[in-house]
Amino acid sequence: MAEKKGILIEGAEALGLTIGVRKEALFDIYIRELMDWSHRINLTGHRNRDEIAVYHFLDSLSLFQTGRITPGLSVLDVGSGAGFPGLPLKILEPTLQLVFLDSSEKRSAFLRFMIRTLSLERAEVATIRAEEYRKGEEPSFDRILCRAVASIEKVCYWTAHLLREDGIYLFQKSRNVKEELRRIEKSLQRLGLRVGEVSSLNVPFLHHTRNVVVVEKIGQ
């Protein structure tokens, strides 16, 4: 009799992704450490393995549906928290060059611990507020990711100077964002940005609406 698949493996397959034995082991370490650290610091309100697999891992991996996460990209994860969405993406696509940005020393300590524990290369943590990160430097990121942190307008205002000319933002949102996008359209234009598309994300086993907002850089 075939062994019953776990929610993470089954959900990944529904997303068209394959998690092999080695990467499944990395996710298992991640979930174990996340649950352990969450007893000491506030990393997630979800303390059940299946809930973490759905609400955090599969939700993060759903970004692969956009076709905008591809090998070798330079990626900034703004407000990473416990590593979402960047860390699950990095586990599945290890060639990503990833910077986790979070202002909390405690959350940053967890992220550095996970990078060491999972032996991830081309990954680093910046413990600083988004509006203070790399001020005055040349654009260096192909993708900037943000999962339910602050407003689209604020994140773009803080980080637009870090995005390469053909780069894009990927914002994951739980609610209808049409009103927010209408309100910030002119502000985005002043930053040399525009909304490219808004589409729904199919997160297996999640019964909430999830959207991704793609914001493109068009120059000043």
N, CA, C and O of each residue as an XYZ file, in Angstrom:
880
protein
N       0.849     -1.197      0.000
C       0.000      0.000      0.000
C       0.884      1.246      0.000
O       1.814      1.354      0.799
N       0.591      2.179     -0.894
C       1.410      3.396     -1.003
C       1.254      4.248      0.250
O       0.170      4.345      0.826
N       2.381      4.874      0.666
C       2.360      5.747      1.835
C       1.550      7.003      1.533
O       1.656      7.575      0.448
N       0.745      7.424      2.495
C      -0.076      8.617      2.325
C       0.813      9.867      2.251
O       1.695     10.065      3.087
N       0.568     10.694      1.250
C       1.352     11.908      1.087
C       0.960     12.927      2.147
O      -0.197     13.007      2.559
N       1.948     13.702      2.578
C       1.662     14.783      3.494
C       1.050     15.955      2.759
O       1.085     16.021      1.531
N       0.487     16.884      3.522
C      -0.164     18.052      2.932
C       0.809     18.870      2.096
O       0.446     19.345      1.019
N       2.035     19.043      2.570
C       3.006     19.835      1.825
C       3.307     19.215      0.469
O       3.310     19.914     -0.544
N       3.559     17.915      0.440
C       3.890     17.237     -0.815
C       2.701     17.248     -1.766
O       2.847     17.539     -2.953
N       1.532     16.932     -1.240
C       0.325     16.910     -2.073
C       0.005     18.307     -2.591
O      -0.355     18.478     -3.756
N       0.138     19.304     -1.717
C      -0.131     20.669     -2.135
C       0.858     21.164     -3.173
O       0.477     21.841     -4.127
N       2.127     20.829     -2.990
C       3.142     21.226     -3.963
C       2.854     20.608     -5.329
O       2.998     21.270     -6.357
N       2.455     19.364     -5.339
C       2.122     18.702     -6.607
C       0.937     19.393     -7.273
O       0.896     19.512     -8.498
N      -0.028     19.851     -6.474
C      -1.169     20.584     -7.033
C      -0.727     21.902     -7.655
O      -1.384     22.419     -8.558
N       0.386     22.443     -7.172
C       0.957     23.670     -7.739
C       1.877     23.376     -8.922
O       2.424     24.295     -9.532
N       2.043     22.104     -9.240
C       2.931     21.720    -10.336
C       4.384     21.675     -9.925
O       5.274     21.755    -10.772
N       4.638     21.546     -8.624
C       5.997     21.543     -8.096
C       6.341     20.171     -7.538
O       5.467     19.432     -7.087
N       7.618     19.844     -7.576
C       8.095     18.574     -7.041
C       9.044     18.832     -5.883
O      10.047     19.530     -6.032
N       8.722     18.270     -4.740
C       9.605     18.354     -3.580
C      10.214     16.975     -3.364
O       9.538     16.049     -2.916
N      11.486     16.850     -3.683
C      12.172     15.570     -3.517
C      12.460     15.272     -2.060
O      12.119     16.048     -1.168
N      13.094     14.130     -1.836
C      13.371     13.660     -0.477
C      14.243     14.646      0.286
O      13.976     14.936      1.452
N      15.295     15.171     -0.370
C      16.213     16.084      0.323
C      15.503     17.381      0.715
O      15.654     17.854      1.841
N      14.739     17.950     -0.198
C      14.061     19.210      0.097
C      12.920     19.010      1.087
O      12.608     19.907      1.870
N      12.301     17.840      1.052
C      11.272     17.541      2.049
C      11.898     17.531      3.448
O      11.286     17.978      4.418
N      13.117     17.018      3.531
C      13.820     16.993      4.817
C      14.124     18.415      5.285
O      14.043     18.701      6.480
N      14.474     19.307      4.359
C      14.741     20.700      4.724
C      13.479     21.377      5.241
O      13.523     22.108      6.231
N      12.362     21.138      4.578
C      11.095     21.703      5.052
C      10.727     21.138      6.424
O      10.159     21.843      7.257
N      11.052     19.867      6.655
C      10.755     19.249      7.945
C      11.575     19.909      9.058
O      11.065     20.148     10.153
N      12.848     20.202      8.772
C      13.689     20.921      9.737
C      13.121     22.316      9.987
O      13.036     22.772     11.127
N      12.741     22.972      8.919
C      12.194     24.333      9.008
C      10.964     24.358      9.910
O      10.863     25.194     10.808
N      10.044     23.454      9.670
C       8.795     23.468     10.438
C       9.061     23.119     11.902
O       8.426     23.663     12.805
N      10.008     22.204     12.125
C      10.343     21.823     13.503
C      10.943     23.004     14.254
O      10.547     23.284     15.386
N      11.894     23.696     13.636
C      12.543     24.830     14.289
C      11.579     26.010     14.456
O      11.629     26.718     15.462
N      10.711     26.214     13.479
C       9.730     27.291     13.572
C       8.805     27.067     14.771
O       8.512     28.001     15.518
N       8.356     25.849     14.948
C       7.484     25.539     16.076
C       8.231     25.686     17.399
O       7.672     26.172     18.382
N       9.486     25.267     17.422
C      10.279     25.362     18.648
C      10.550     26.827     19.015
O      10.343     27.233     20.159
N      11.011     27.612     18.044
C      11.322     29.021     18.314
C      10.068     29.813     18.676
O      10.145     30.778     19.436
N       8.922     29.417     18.141
C       7.688     30.149     18.389
C       7.217     30.040     19.838
O       6.350     30.799     20.272
N       7.787     29.100     20.582
C       7.496     29.033     22.013
C       8.211     30.152     22.762
O       7.825     30.508     23.875
N       9.267     30.711     22.139
C      10.083     31.727     22.809
C       9.884     33.124     22.239
O       9.904     34.106     22.981
N       9.694     33.218     20.938
C       9.458     34.515     20.309
C       8.269     34.401     19.368
O       7.928     33.306     18.920
N       7.646     35.519     19.070
C       6.435     35.513     18.251
C       6.781     35.436     16.773
O       7.053     36.455     16.138
N       6.768     34.215     16.225
C       7.058     34.019     14.807
C       5.802     33.681     14.014
O       5.652     34.125     12.876
N       4.911     32.911     14.593
C       3.676     32.536     13.910
C       2.613     32.159     14.927
O       2.919     31.607     15.984
N       1.374     32.459     14.602
C       0.261     32.049     15.449
C      -0.177     30.633     15.161
O      -0.958     30.051     15.913
N       0.331     30.067     14.057
C      -0.013     28.696     13.672
C       0.993     27.736     14.303
O       2.177     27.771     13.966
N       0.537     26.891     15.203
C       1.437     25.979     15.912
C       1.249     24.531     15.479
O       1.914     23.638     16.003
N       0.353     24.290     14.531
C       0.081     22.960     14.016
C       0.856     22.750     12.720
O       0.903     23.650     11.881
N       1.465     21.575     12.542
C       2.314     21.313     11.369
C       1.555     21.508     10.061
O       2.070     22.122      9.126
N       0.331     20.986      9.995
C      -0.435     21.102      8.756
C      -0.812     22.554      8.475
O      -0.789     22.993      7.325
N      -1.161     23.298      9.524
C      -1.488     24.710      9.331
C      -0.282     25.485      8.808
O      -0.416     26.315      7.909
N       0.880     25.216      9.364
C       2.100     25.895      8.893
C       2.382     25.522      7.444
O       2.765     26.372      6.641
N       2.190     24.252      7.115
C       2.430     23.803      5.740
C       1.534     24.543      4.750
O       1.967     24.895      3.653
N       0.269     24.778      5.152
C      -0.684     25.437      4.250
C      -0.525     26.953      4.276
O      -0.297     27.579      3.240
N      -0.647     27.540      5.471
C      -0.703     29.001      5.590
C       0.640     29.684      5.324
O       0.676     30.865      4.979
N       1.728     28.958      5.480
C       3.040     29.566      5.269
C       3.800     28.960      4.084
O       4.215     29.686      3.180
N       3.982     27.644      4.083
C       4.791     27.035      3.030
C       4.092     27.060      1.665
O       4.643     27.582      0.696
N       2.901     26.508      1.590
C       2.199     26.461      0.304
C       1.803     27.860     -0.158
O       1.828     28.157     -1.353
N       1.439     28.712      0.791
C       1.110     30.090      0.437
C       2.313     30.776     -0.207
O       2.163     31.495     -1.195
N       3.493     30.558      0.345
C       4.708     31.136     -0.238
C       5.018     30.519     -1.599
O       5.328     31.233     -2.553
N       4.933     29.206     -1.687
C       5.263     28.507     -2.926
C       4.286     28.823     -4.057
O       4.608     28.628     -5.229
N       3.091     29.312     -3.708
C       2.111     29.644     -4.743
C       2.620     30.743     -5.671
O       2.096     30.908     -6.773
N       3.637     31.500     -5.241
C       4.200     32.537     -6.113
C       4.817     31.950     -7.382
O       4.963     32.656     -8.380
N       5.176     30.679     -7.354
C       5.700     30.050     -8.569
C       4.646     30.034     -9.678
O       4.989     29.956    -10.858
N       3.356     30.107     -9.300
C       2.285     30.130    -10.301
C       2.386     31.341    -11.221
O       1.920     31.301    -12.360
N       2.992     32.410    -10.732
C       3.071     33.634    -11.525
C       4.040     33.513    -12.692
O       3.962     34.284    -13.648
N       4.947     32.556    -12.619
C       5.982     32.434    -13.635
C       7.061     33.491    -13.498
O       7.936     33.601    -14.356
N       7.005     34.274    -12.421
C       7.953     35.387    -12.242
C       9.103     35.040    -11.294
O       9.990     35.866    -11.078
N       9.099     33.830    -10.727
C      10.209     33.379     -9.886
C      10.989     32.339    -10.672
O      10.534     31.208    -10.843
N      12.154     32.721    -11.145
C      12.945     31.860    -12.013
C      14.382     31.764    -11.490
O      14.800     32.603    -10.691
N      15.137     30.765    -11.923
C      16.481     30.548    -11.379
C      17.402     31.760    -11.499
O      17.370     32.489    -12.490
N      18.221     31.955    -10.470
C      19.293     32.933    -10.509
C      18.913     34.371    -10.226
O      19.781     35.244    -10.257
N      17.647     34.650     -9.952
C      17.235     36.030     -9.713
C      17.790     36.556     -8.393
O      18.028     35.802     -7.449
N      17.989     37.870     -8.356
C      18.347     38.554     -7.123
C      17.057     39.054     -6.481
O      16.307     39.818     -7.088
N      16.807     38.614     -5.242
C      15.495     38.815     -4.619
C      15.636     39.469     -3.241
O      16.480     39.075     -2.436
N      14.801     40.466     -2.990
C      14.689     41.079     -1.672
C      13.335     40.724     -1.083
O      12.301     40.981     -1.698
N      13.336     40.131      0.111
C      12.108     39.773      0.810
C      11.896     40.789      1.928
O      12.587     40.751      2.946
N      10.940     41.699      1.737
C      10.709     42.800      2.678
C       9.781     42.358      3.806
O       8.700     41.823      3.559
N      10.215     42.586      5.051
C       9.408     42.177      6.193
C       9.303     40.676      6.285
O       8.207     40.130      6.409
N      10.441     40.001      6.223
C      10.482     38.536      6.103
C       9.840     37.807      7.269
O       9.266     36.733      7.088
N       9.930     38.382      8.472
C       9.372     37.691      9.627
C      10.077     36.371      9.861
O      11.276     36.336     10.135
N       9.323     35.281      9.751
C       9.896     33.944      9.928
C      10.402     33.359      8.610
O      10.708     32.170      8.524
N      10.486     34.220      7.576
C      11.065     33.768      6.318
C      10.110     33.590      5.165
O      10.419     32.907      4.189
N       8.933     34.213      5.276
C       7.918     34.025      4.233
C       7.717     35.284      3.412
O       7.580     36.368      3.979
N       7.695     35.171      2.093
C       7.705     33.931      1.310
C       9.096     33.435      0.897
O       9.220     32.381      0.275
N      10.148     34.202      1.248
C      11.459     33.939      0.664
C      12.075     32.580      0.937
O      12.619     31.953      0.028
N      11.995     32.116      2.180
C      12.701     30.888      2.531
C      12.140     29.638      1.849
O      12.926     28.838      1.341
N      10.812     29.428      1.812
C      10.312     28.289      1.045
C      10.685     28.365     -0.442
O      10.979     27.344     -1.062
N      10.670     29.576     -1.007
C      11.085     29.728     -2.411
C      12.547     29.351     -2.583
O      12.910     28.694     -3.559
N      13.381     29.760     -1.647
C      14.813     29.472     -1.697
C      15.091     27.983     -1.572
O      15.973     27.456     -2.250
N      14.344     27.299     -0.705
C      14.530     25.853     -0.561
C      14.237     25.144     -1.876
O      14.966     24.238     -2.280
N      13.167     25.561     -2.536
C      12.779     24.896     -3.775
C      13.629     25.351     -4.959
O      13.872     24.570     -5.879
N      14.085     26.611     -4.945
C      14.930     27.125     -6.039
C      16.195     27.723     -5.413
O      16.273     28.935     -5.211
N      17.182     26.881     -5.106
C      18.367     27.319     -4.359
C      19.265     28.296     -5.097
O      20.160     28.875     -4.481
N      19.061     28.503     -6.401
C      19.913     29.448     -7.136
C      19.507     30.901     -6.916
O      20.226     31.810     -7.331
N      18.362     31.132     -6.267
C      17.961     32.505     -5.973
C      18.984     33.165     -5.057
O      19.454     32.553     -4.099
N      19.329     34.428     -5.358
C      20.185     35.220     -4.468
C      19.259     36.055     -3.601
O      18.625     36.991     -4.088
N      19.177     35.723     -2.327
C      18.087     36.223     -1.496
C      18.584     37.027     -0.305
O      19.489     36.610      0.418
N      17.967     38.192     -0.120
C      18.205     39.002      1.072
C      16.900     39.078      1.856
O      15.876     39.517      1.332
N      16.944     38.646      3.119
C      15.797     38.752      4.020
C      15.922     40.069      4.766
O      16.942     40.325      5.407
N      14.913     40.892      4.692
C      14.936     42.205      5.333
C      13.894     42.252      6.443
O      12.697     42.118      6.189
N      14.361     42.446      7.680
C      13.440     42.535      8.801
C      14.077     43.397      9.884
O      15.282     43.305     10.120
N      13.289     44.225     10.535
C      13.821     45.156     11.526
C      13.991     44.537     12.913
O      14.614     45.137     13.788
N      13.442     43.342     13.116
C      13.492     42.701     14.422
C      14.760     41.877     14.603
O      15.075     41.026     13.771
N      15.486     42.125     15.683
C      16.692     41.360     15.994
C      16.352     39.890     16.243
O      17.088     39.000     15.816
N      15.243     39.639     16.931
C      14.880     38.263     17.261
C      14.500     37.468     16.011
O      14.936     36.330     15.833
N      13.685     38.075     15.149
C      13.311     37.372     13.916
C      14.526     37.181     13.014
O      14.666     36.151     12.355
N      15.396     38.174     12.989
C      16.611     38.060     12.186
C      17.508     36.938     12.698
O      18.128     36.224     11.910
N      17.575     36.783     14.022
C      18.372     35.697     14.602
C      17.835     34.339     14.149
O      18.601     33.426     13.840
N      16.506     34.223     14.116
C      15.908     32.972     13.633
C      16.267     32.729     12.171
O      16.617     31.610     11.795
N      16.182     33.772     11.347
C      16.482     33.619      9.926
C      17.939     33.227      9.705
O      18.228     32.360      8.881
N      18.854     33.854     10.431
C      20.274     33.488     10.305
C      20.507     32.049     10.749
O      21.289     31.317     10.142
N      19.819     31.657     11.811
C      19.910     30.274     12.285
C      19.432     29.302     11.211
O      20.060     28.268     10.986
N      18.324     29.629     10.547
C      17.793     28.738      9.515
C      18.727     28.669      8.308
O      18.908     27.598      7.729
N      19.316     29.788      7.925
C      20.255     29.788      6.803
C      21.422     28.857      7.096
O      21.844     28.090      6.230
N      21.948     28.926      8.329
C      23.052     28.040      8.725
C      22.591     26.591      8.802
O      23.259     25.692      8.290
N      21.455     26.369      9.441
C      20.961     25.014      9.671
C      20.636     24.300      8.366
O      20.881     23.102      8.228
N      20.083     25.041      7.410
C      19.721     24.444      6.116
C      20.860     24.514      5.099
O      20.716     24.068      3.961
N      21.996     25.081      5.524
C      23.190     25.194      4.652
C      22.859     25.899      3.337
O      23.221     25.431      2.257
N      22.166     27.030      3.450
C      21.775     27.778      2.263
C      22.879     28.758      1.866
O      23.408     29.488      2.703
N      23.210     28.762      0.596
C      24.193     29.697      0.055
C      23.483     30.847     -0.650
O      22.318     30.740     -1.034
N      24.209     31.945     -0.810
C      23.654     33.139     -1.466
C      22.367     33.602     -0.777
O      21.377     33.940     -1.425
N      22.419     33.606      0.553
C      21.291     34.087      1.361
C      21.853     34.867      2.542
O      22.802     34.420      3.186
N      21.275     36.029      2.831
C      21.728     36.837      3.949
C      20.556     37.570      4.580
O      19.480     37.679      3.993
N      20.787     38.071      5.788
C      19.750     38.768      6.542
C      20.209     40.189      6.821
O      21.339     40.407      7.258
N      19.336     41.155      6.571
C      19.600     42.553      6.898
C      18.619     42.979      7.980
O      17.408     43.006      7.760
N      19.156     43.315      9.159
C      18.307     43.730     10.278
C      18.242     45.247     10.290
O      19.081     45.915     10.894
N      17.245     45.772      9.622
C      17.121     47.218      9.460
C      15.716     47.527      8.948
O      15.072     46.672      8.340
N      15.252     48.719      9.187
C      13.957     49.132      8.650
C      14.058     49.289      7.134
O      15.093     49.700      6.610
N      12.986     48.961      6.448
C      12.999     48.989      4.985
C      13.370     50.360      4.442
O      14.090     50.462      3.448
N      12.880     51.423      5.091
C      13.127     52.771      4.596
C      14.580     53.219      4.785
O      14.996     54.234      4.226
N      15.354     52.458      5.576
C      16.750     52.818      5.823
C      17.732     51.912      5.090
O      18.941     52.136      5.142
N      17.223     50.900      4.415
C      18.090     49.888      3.800
C      18.709     50.374      2.486
O      17.999     50.758      1.556
N      20.026     50.349      2.428
C      20.789     50.663      1.210
C      20.406     51.985      0.567
O      20.256     52.062     -0.653
N      20.251     53.000      1.356
C      19.936     54.315      0.798
C      21.084     54.798     -0.075
O      22.250     54.707      0.310
N      20.747     55.311     -1.252
C      21.753     55.881     -2.128
C      22.504     54.892     -2.991
O      23.328     55.293     -3.813
N      22.232     53.580     -2.818
C      22.937     52.588     -3.624
C      22.242     52.358     -4.974
O      21.079     52.710     -5.167
N      22.990     51.763     -5.884
C      22.450     51.461     -7.217
C      21.417     50.331     -7.115
O      21.516     49.475     -6.235
N      20.430     50.331     -8.014
C      19.444     49.240     -8.018
C      20.129     47.893     -8.187
O      21.041     47.761     -9.003
N      19.700     46.891     -7.427
C      20.392     45.603     -7.475
C      19.473     44.388     -7.436
O      19.959     43.258     -7.484
N      18.146     44.590     -7.348
C      17.250     43.443     -7.213
C      16.350     43.282     -8.430
O      15.819     44.250     -8.974
N      16.195     42.012     -8.844
C      15.272     41.676     -9.936
C      13.831     41.575     -9.434
O      12.882     41.886    -10.153
N      13.696     41.137     -8.190
C      12.369     40.952     -7.589
C      12.388     41.481     -6.162
O      13.356     41.290     -5.426
N      11.309     42.143     -5.785
C      11.095     42.509     -4.394
C       9.766     41.892     -3.973
O       8.729     42.146     -4.585
N       9.809     41.083     -2.926
C       8.637     40.356     -2.461
C       8.122     40.958     -1.165
O       8.897     41.447     -0.343
N       6.820     40.920     -0.992
C       6.235     41.419      0.248
C       4.936     40.662      0.511
O       4.032     40.637     -0.324
N       4.867     40.056      1.673
C       3.704     39.233      2.026
C       2.990     39.851      3.224
O       3.415     39.687      4.367
N       1.903     40.560      2.944
C       1.040     41.099      3.998
C       1.780     42.002      4.974
O       1.534     41.947      6.179
N       2.683     42.831      4.464
C       3.415     43.779      5.310
C       3.162     45.194      4.807
O       3.405     45.495      3.638
N       2.669     46.066      5.695
C       2.427     47.473      5.373
C       1.563     47.615      4.118
O       0.870     46.676      3.725
N       1.608     48.779      3.501
C       0.829     49.020      2.295
C       1.743     48.947      1.077
O       2.958     49.110      1.184
N       1.140     48.702     -0.071
C       1.909     48.667     -1.305
C       2.633     49.996     -1.510
O       3.806     50.025     -1.884
N       1.923     51.090     -1.263
C       2.495     52.414     -1.477
C       3.735     52.633     -0.609
O       4.759     53.115     -1.094
N       3.642     52.281      0.660
C       4.777     52.489      1.560
C       5.980     51.647      1.171
O       7.104     52.146      1.130
N       5.747     50.367      0.885
C       6.858     49.489      0.522
C       7.541     49.986     -0.747
O       8.769     49.977     -0.835
N       6.766     50.412     -1.715
C       7.340     50.937     -2.958
C       8.124     52.222     -2.698
O       9.211     52.409     -3.244
N       7.578     53.100     -1.871
C       8.255     54.353     -1.543
C       9.600     54.081     -0.882
O      10.586     54.762     -1.163
N       9.634     53.082     -0.003
C      10.863     52.761      0.719
C      11.910     52.078     -0.160
O      13.108     52.249      0.064
N      11.472     51.307     -1.158
C      12.414     50.392     -1.816
C      12.520     50.527     -3.331
O      13.293     49.793     -3.948
N      11.774     51.438     -3.955
C      11.781     51.530     -5.423
C      13.187     51.755     -5.977
O      13.501     51.305     -7.079
N      14.027     52.446     -5.219
C      15.390     52.727     -5.685
C      16.261     51.474     -5.737
O      17.348     51.504     -6.315
N      15.802     50.380     -5.144
C      16.567     49.133     -5.118
C      16.207     48.193     -6.270
O      16.880     47.186     -6.490
N      15.148     48.528     -7.000
C      14.645     47.644     -8.046
C      15.282     47.971     -9.393
O      15.313     49.130     -9.807
N      15.784     46.951    -10.067
C      16.383     47.143    -11.392
C      15.333     47.601    -12.403
O      14.132     47.454    -12.176
N      15.795     48.148    -13.502
C      14.899     48.762    -14.489
C      13.817     47.814    -14.986
O      12.679     48.229    -15.205
N      14.167     46.540    -15.163
C      13.167     45.573    -15.633
C      12.647     44.704    -14.484
O      12.051     43.651    -14.711
N      12.879     45.155    -13.258
C      12.452     44.378    -12.102
C      10.984     44.565    -11.770
O      10.325     45.460    -12.298
N      10.476     43.708    -10.885
C       9.070     43.789    -10.473
C       8.925     43.496     -8.982
O       9.745     42.813     -8.368
N       7.839     44.046     -8.429
C       7.390     43.680     -7.091
C       6.350     42.570     -7.211
O       5.588     42.523     -8.177
N       6.326     41.684     -6.226
C       5.245     40.714     -6.080
C       4.677     40.877     -4.674
O       5.311     40.504     -3.688
N       3.479     41.436     -4.599
C       2.803     41.640     -3.317
C       1.722     40.575     -3.156
O       0.858     40.427     -4.021
N       1.771     39.839     -2.059
C       0.715     38.878     -1.748
C      -0.300     39.547     -0.826
O       0.055     40.086      0.222
N      -1.553     39.503     -1.230
C      -2.617     40.167     -0.491
C      -3.788     39.215     -0.273
O      -4.097     38.380     -1.122
N      -4.434     39.360      0.886
C      -5.562     38.484      1.218
C      -6.908     39.064      0.824
O      -7.890     38.330      0.710
N      -6.966     40.359      0.618
C      -8.264     40.990      0.379
C      -8.304     41.627     -1.010
O      -7.306     41.665     -1.729
N      -9.477     42.118     -1.358
C      -9.618     42.822     -2.620
C      -8.773     44.094     -2.586
O      -8.912     44.910     -1.674
N      -7.911     44.261     -3.564
C      -6.967     45.383     -3.522
C      -7.301     46.474     -4.541
O      -6.529     47.419     -4.702
N      -8.433     46.358     -5.227
C      -8.750     47.311     -6.291
C      -8.816     48.745     -5.785
O      -8.298     49.658     -6.428
N      -9.452     48.944     -4.634
C      -9.583     50.289     -4.088
C      -8.223     50.863     -3.701
O      -7.937     52.032     -3.959
N      -7.392     50.033     -3.081
C      -6.040     50.479     -2.714
C      -5.240     50.868     -3.955
O      -4.531     51.874     -3.942
N      -5.346     50.095     -5.008
C      -4.585     50.368     -6.226
C      -5.063     51.640     -6.920
O      -4.254     52.391     -7.466
N      -6.367     51.885     -6.902
C      -6.881     53.130     -7.490
C      -6.343     54.340     -6.726
O      -6.006     55.367     -7.316
N      -6.270     54.199     -5.415
C      -5.845     55.310     -4.556
C      -4.367     55.641     -4.732
O      -3.980     56.800     -4.584
N      -3.533     54.649     -5.045
C      -2.084     54.876     -5.085
C      -1.515     54.960     -6.504
O      -0.301     55.056     -6.682
N      -2.381     54.924     -7.499
C      -1.902     54.896     -8.888
C      -0.943     56.043     -9.193
O       0.126     55.820     -9.762
N      -1.313     57.269     -8.819
C      -0.469     58.421     -9.126
C       0.829     58.396     -8.325
O       1.879     58.800     -8.826
N       0.759     57.925     -7.092
C       1.961     57.818     -6.269
C       2.956     56.842     -6.891
O       4.160     57.096     -6.899
N       2.449     55.728     -7.410
C       3.323     54.760     -8.062
C       3.968     55.361     -9.307
O       5.149     55.139     -9.570
N       3.195     56.114    -10.063
C       3.729     56.740    -11.267
C       4.879     57.679    -10.944
O       5.867     57.730    -11.676
N       4.755     58.428     -9.843
C       5.824     59.339     -9.441
C       7.103     58.596     -9.066
O       8.197     59.156     -9.123
N       6.952     57.330     -8.682
C       8.118     56.507     -8.344
C       8.652     55.751     -9.553
O       9.609     54.984     -9.442
N       8.031     55.970    -10.705
C       8.441     55.246    -11.907
C       7.931     53.820    -11.929
O       8.579     52.925    -12.471
N       6.746     53.611    -11.327
C       6.167     52.276    -11.223
C       4.743     52.257    -11.765
O       4.102     53.300    -11.894
N       4.265     51.072    -12.077
C       2.861     50.907    -12.469
C       2.420     49.491    -12.111
O       3.244     48.582    -12.010
N       1.123     49.313    -11.921
C       0.584     47.984    -11.661
C       0.523     47.216    -12.971
O      -0.128     47.643    -13.925
N       1.208     46.079    -13.007
C       1.228     45.267    -14.218
C       0.023     44.361    -14.308
O      -0.623     44.281    -15.353
N      -0.283     43.677    -13.220
C      -1.445     42.785    -13.201
C      -1.821     42.449    -11.765
O      -1.013     42.560    -10.844
N      -3.052     42.042    -11.608
C      -3.544     41.526    -10.334
C      -4.218     40.198    -10.643
O      -5.129     40.136    -11.469
N      -3.778     39.150     -9.988
C      -4.370     37.841    -10.270
C      -4.508     37.041     -8.982
O      -3.837     37.313     -7.987
N      -5.386     36.057     -9.023
C      -5.617     35.223     -7.854
C      -4.580     34.109     -7.793
O      -4.103     33.623     -8.818
N      -4.247     33.722     -6.583
C      -3.333     32.608     -6.361
C      -4.124     31.418     -5.842
O      -4.953     31.550     -4.942
N      -3.859     30.276     -6.413
C      -4.523     29.055     -5.961
C      -3.626     28.373     -4.937
O      -2.649     27.716     -5.295
N      -3.966     28.535     -3.656
C      -3.190     27.909     -2.592
C      -3.921     26.649     -2.144
O      -4.995     26.749     -1.552
N      -3.372     25.474     -2.407
C      -4.053     24.236     -2.029
C      -4.380     24.182     -0.535
O      -3.562     24.554      0.306
N      -5.573     23.720     -0.226
C      -6.081     23.537      1.132
C      -6.381     24.849      1.864
O      -6.789     24.828      3.025
N      -6.182     25.977      1.202
C      -6.483     27.270      1.819
C      -7.817     27.773      1.279
O      -8.007     27.862      0.066
N      -8.730     28.100      2.172
C     -10.077     28.489      1.759
C     -10.275     29.997      1.838
O     -11.404     30.470      1.972
N      -9.204     30.737      1.757
C      -9.266     32.198      1.745
C      -8.794     32.708      0.384
O      -8.016     32.047     -0.303
N      -9.265     33.867      0.015
C      -8.830     34.475     -1.236
C      -7.399     34.988     -1.092
O      -7.067     35.679     -0.129
N      -6.570     34.642     -2.054
C      -5.196     35.137     -2.079
C      -4.944     35.755     -3.448
O      -5.259     35.157     -4.477
N      -4.382     36.937     -3.453
C      -4.078     37.631     -4.701
C      -2.602     37.978     -4.757
O      -1.934     38.081     -3.727
N      -2.108     38.154     -5.955
C      -0.761     38.683     -6.136
C      -0.872     39.939     -7.006
O      -1.504     39.934     -8.062
N      -0.244     41.000     -6.534
C      -0.190     42.255     -7.282
C       1.215     42.401     -7.849
O       2.195     42.425     -7.104
N       1.305     42.497     -9.151
C       2.598     42.681     -9.817
C       2.770     44.163    -10.118
O       1.970     44.750    -10.847
N       3.803     44.760     -9.564
C       4.109     46.168     -9.809
C       5.426     46.234    -10.594
O       6.445     45.685    -10.174
N       5.379     46.911    -11.727
C       6.527     46.964    -12.634
C       7.255     48.297    -12.539
O       6.656     49.330    -12.240
N       8.550     48.255    -12.797
C       9.325     49.482    -12.851
C       9.375     49.969    -14.298
O       9.746     49.213    -15.197
N       9.007     51.218    -14.522
C       8.961     51.749    -15.889
C       9.891     52.937    -16.068
O       9.964     53.514    -17.154
N      10.607     53.308    -15.005
C      11.519     54.460    -15.105
C      10.813     55.757    -14.768
O       9.585     55.851    -14.771
N      11.623     56.738    -14.481
C      11.076     58.057    -14.084
C      10.587     58.815    -15.303
O      10.097     59.937    -15.177
